[in-house]
Amino acid sequence: MSIQYPWALTLVFFIPIVIYIRKKYIVRIGFTQLRFFDQSLQAKPLMKYFPDIFATIFMLLVVFAIANIQYSSYWHKTYLETKWIMLVQDLSGSMQRLSSEGDRSTLGDVALEGARAFIDLRQKDDLIGIIAFSSFAKLVAPPTFDKDILKKKLTLLSRREDSFIFRELTVGGATNASYATWLALCVFFMLLPEEHQPSLEEINDLRDSLMGRTVQEITVPQKLKNINFGQGMAIVLFTDGRIEVNISDSGGEKGLLNFINVIKLIKALGIKIYFIVVGEELNREIRFVLENEGTKTSAGEIFYMPYIFDREKIIAVYQKINEIERNRLLEKISKQKKGTREPLALSALIVLIGYWLIQISPRFRKV
């Protein structure tokens, strides 16, 4: 409880002075002068004191209305959880193999059908973005609520469309999933309010810590811990499974991120990552870190697809991911200050009207 204008309470001390002046200069020339005439005409106690009582109550209400005593009110609001989801699509050379569809569709084409179905399944308030990768990664669609835009961007990744983005990405035959996943993570950073965003220096330091040998534990910036970063975020990565760990100081290609460390960071942040893997199993180290790493917690799930698959199978996988990442019904408790000014001012007005009615009422004039 608090008082908006405490100084207004000092006005209470002036109320007796106002009542005294009223008694001296107003009441004295009213009923009290009747004692010089007939004693029976003098005012009864009710009429004699009610103006002072009403005036005191009125002024007290006005003073407290000005001071505005405030108190905290709590209210509950139920809302549907929104998700931030990045779809990360492999466009490396191995994805150009023919699928089991009879229309000469490639694995990449069929995979895009699953992504389209997934987009249609999501809630209208979910933010969804698209990244495609091969030897390098590219942000194809920044996170948006517009499903039509997302599906048009997916079309650009189709072999039939033969877009500049498709040609650019399919030139490289490697599977740089570590860079693609890091790019998805950076997109999440940029979606944060400015006061919570990691600085450029912090992002660079975090990236540097992911290179080289596998580390035991990833240090997460404190500002991300404070806001519970990662809740409601997910990365869905479609790949042919040929992911290298990319340990740059142990003979790997210089400048590449260690994918094990990237997964550790995602896990530490609380982000879920789902692998849709074609053919051969995912790298054993990656699978171990993703699933549990000796603990009961999991950073996500792995879905294995056969070398040759059709639309029905890939859509079923995306439906399963959609079910896992379903939007929960959440409850928000908010604290809000409420004032007493309005009800007190209204009460003062009622007292004033009551005083006026008593003054004009013939019945009370006879009292």
ABEGO torsion letter per residue (X at the ends): XBBABAAAAAAAAAAAAAAAAAAAAAAAABAAAAAABBAAABBBAAAAAAAAAAAAAAAAAAAAAAAGBBBBBBBBBBBBBBBBBBBBBBABAAAABBBABAAGBBAAAAAAAAAAAAAAABBAABBBBBBBBBABBBBABBBBABAAAAAAAAAAABAAAGBAAAAAAAABABBBAAAAAAAAAAAAAAABBAAABBBAAAAAAAAAAABEBBBABBBBBAAAAAAGBGBGBBBBBBBAGBBBAGBAAAGBBBGBBBAAAAAAAAAAAGBBBBBBBBEBBBBAAAAAAAAAGGBABBAEBBBBBBABBBAAAAAAAAAAAAAAABBBBBBBBBBBBBBAAAAAAAAAAAAAAAAAAAAABAAAAAX
